[in-house]
Amino acid sequence: MVPGAPEYVSDESYTAALGTARPELRRRFDTIAFASAEALLFPTTPCAAPTIEDQWEFSVAGRTPRPGAPHTPAVGQDRELLNLARRIESVLDPLPASAEPR
């Protein structure tokens, strides 16, 4: 967001939210979602989008992410991951032919 825009969140407000709201969300995930879910699906990006001026080089937790880097290794879990993918596909509408990968 651009400073002064109607939905702009200041660095101070963002930092405060990370210090209070984020720990509460993590606690809820731990006690609710992670305790009862077989799997959780998240976006493939390891962080929020960088600012425009930092879009070419940025870091996440002090490390520079590389495109396509996996978040969590799933060594030995191919069968479980493919089974999960089949179950997800079974509840989604099929892609139109024009949107399928080539």
C-alpha positions in Angstrom: 0.0 0.0 0.0 1.0 3.6 -0.6 1.4 5.7 2.5 -1.6 7.9 2.8 -3.9 5.5 1.0 -7.2 4.7 2.7 -6.1 1.1 3.7 -2.5 1.9 4.4 -1.0 0.2 7.5 1.9 1.9 9.1 5.1 0.1 9.9 4.3 0.6 13.6 0.9 -0.9 13.3 2.2 -3.8 11.3 5.0 -4.5 13.9 2.4 -4.3 16.7 0.1 -6.8 14.9 3.1 -9.2 14.4 3.8 -8.9 18.1 0.2 -9.6 19.3 -2.1 -10.9 16.6 0.3 -13.3 14.9 1.1 -15.2 18.1 -2.6 -15.6 18.8 -3.2 -16.9 15.3 -0.4 -19.4 15.7 -1.8 -20.6 18.9 -5.2 -21.1 17.3 -3.7 -23.0 14.4 -1.8 -25.2 16.8 -4.9 -25.9 19.0 -7.6 -26.0 16.3 -6.3 -26.5 12.7 -3.2 -28.5 13.2 -4.7 -30.7 15.9 -7.6 -31.9 13.7 -6.5 -31.4 10.0 -4.9 -34.0 7.9 -3.3 -31.3 5.7 -3.3 -27.6 5.4 -2.8 -25.9 2.0 -1.0 -22.5 1.8 0.1 -20.3 -1.0 3.4 -21.2 -2.6 5.1 -18.0 -1.6 7.1 -18.0 1.6 6.2 -14.5 2.5 4.0 -11.5 1.7 4.8 -9.7 -1.5 7.8 -7.4 -1.2 7.6 -3.7 -1.7 8.0 -2.4 -5.2 11.5 -1.1 -4.5 12.5 -4.4 -3.0 10.8 -6.7 -5.5 14.0 -8.1 -7.1 15.9 -9.0 -3.9 14.4 -9.5 -0.5 14.8 -11.8 2.4 12.6 -14.0 4.6 13.9 -14.6 8.1 17.3 -13.4 7.0 17.5 -15.8 4.0 17.0 -15.0 0.3 14.3 -17.3 -1.1 14.9 -18.9 -4.5 12.1 -19.4 -7.0 10.4 -22.8 -6.5 12.1 -23.6 -3.2 10.1 -26.1 -1.2 8.7 -25.0 2.2 8.7 -28.4 3.8 10.4 -31.5 2.6 8.1 -34.4 2.1 10.6 -37.2 1.6 8.9 -40.6 1.5 5.4 -39.1 1.5 4.7 -39.1 -2.3 1.9 -41.6 -2.0 0.2 -39.6 0.7 0.6 -36.3 -1.2 -0.7 -37.8 -4.4 -3.7 -39.3 -2.6 -4.4 -35.8 -1.1 -4.2 -34.2 -4.5 -6.7 -36.7 -5.9 -9.1 -36.0 -3.1 -8.8 -32.3 -3.6 -9.3 -32.7 -7.4 -12.5 -34.7 -6.7 -14.2 -31.8 -5.0 -13.1 -29.1 -7.5 -14.7 -28.3 -10.8 -12.5 -29.4 -13.8 -10.6 -26.7 -15.5 -11.9 -25.6 -18.9 -9.8 -27.1 -21.8 -8.4 -23.6 -22.6 -6.9 -23.3 -19.1 -5.2 -26.7 -19.0 -1.4 -26.7 -19.1 0.2 -27.5 -22.4 
